[in-house]
Amino acid sequence: MKSHYRAVVIGGGVVGASVLYHLTRFGWSDVALIERAELTAGSTWHAAAGFHALNADPNVAALQDYTIKLYREIEAESGQNAGLHMTGGVNMASDPHRWEWLKSAWAVFQSVGIETARLVTPEEIKEICPIVDVSGVLGGLYDSNEGHLDPYGTTHAYAGAARKRGADVILRNRVVELKQRADGGWDIVTEKGTIVAEHVVNAGGLWAKQVGLMAGVDLPVTPMEHHYFVTEDIPEVAALDKELGLAVDLDGFSYLRQERKGVLLGVYEQNPKHWNMDGAPWDYGIELIPEDIDRISPELAKAYERFPCLATAGIRK
């Protein structure tokens, strides 16, 4: 660990590793990432791992398109497999207003030069994700660049590529204090000594609020609970000759992707719940929080209607 860097990124999730990589990609090699535990030990470790192209904001849509294309580059540069599954993905709508919104999102895609997306009929949605019941579905927006990946592998691909460009990755060393210097730089006080940096990037994830407070900034962020589960093998999935496309039921508030010969199903909670308003405990990392099935039962009921094979599926985790 050096005593001085041009920039230091605090937080070793996929966002922090990506920031580190991009600093080096654009010419800054005197940079470091500091992580209190191991890479991914936070929200990245818990991620459901789907990646989406859909966004009605043209800037965000273009950024997501860039990121998806970047995954292959960082795999090649780092030598680390990111576990990419380019299955394609579809967002489906049953509500007329939501269907119009998908049409407008498709127009945004066209305006920024994304040519992998197209509007699809309910019958085409059934081809993309054969286990879906398309009753009531008006249509969907499909993008062949959607899918899922390995969050651990992707994070290490970013970090490995950054290392090859000169960056340092410092693990098992928690930042405990930030002190701004008279010249505008920062003293970063860690458990293993103090580092001076011209710039500090807060990529703290679940701990971003605590890191912000060290710099005198009270960020309006808080961790939120989120549920997903992984099933045992499902005969209808195991019998397929290709991997399921990523499927999002916008009006049912659920998403689904293939996981081995079963599926991963997640829900967008309409009755959201904060978890540790002031930030996660410092010793938290890869643990699971207690499930709250009653709170998400309305979303689950809709998901079981949209994906009927779930009714007989065992839950693996």
Protein Blocks (a to p, Z undefined) as FASTA:
>chain_A
ZZbdfbdcedjbfklmmmmmmmmmnopabbcdddfbbghiajklmpgoiacfbdfbfklm
mmmmmmmmmmmmmmmmnopaehiacebpadddfbfklmmmmmmmmmmmmmnopakbccdd
fklmmmmmmmbcfehiabdcddfkbccddfklmmmmmmmmmmmnopacdehiacfbdcdd
fkopacdddfkbccddfbdcdfekjmmmmmmmmnopacfbdddddddddddddfklmmpc
bdcdddddfknopacddehjbccdddddfbdcdehjnopafkbckbccdddfklmmmmmm
mmmmmmmmlmmpccfZZ
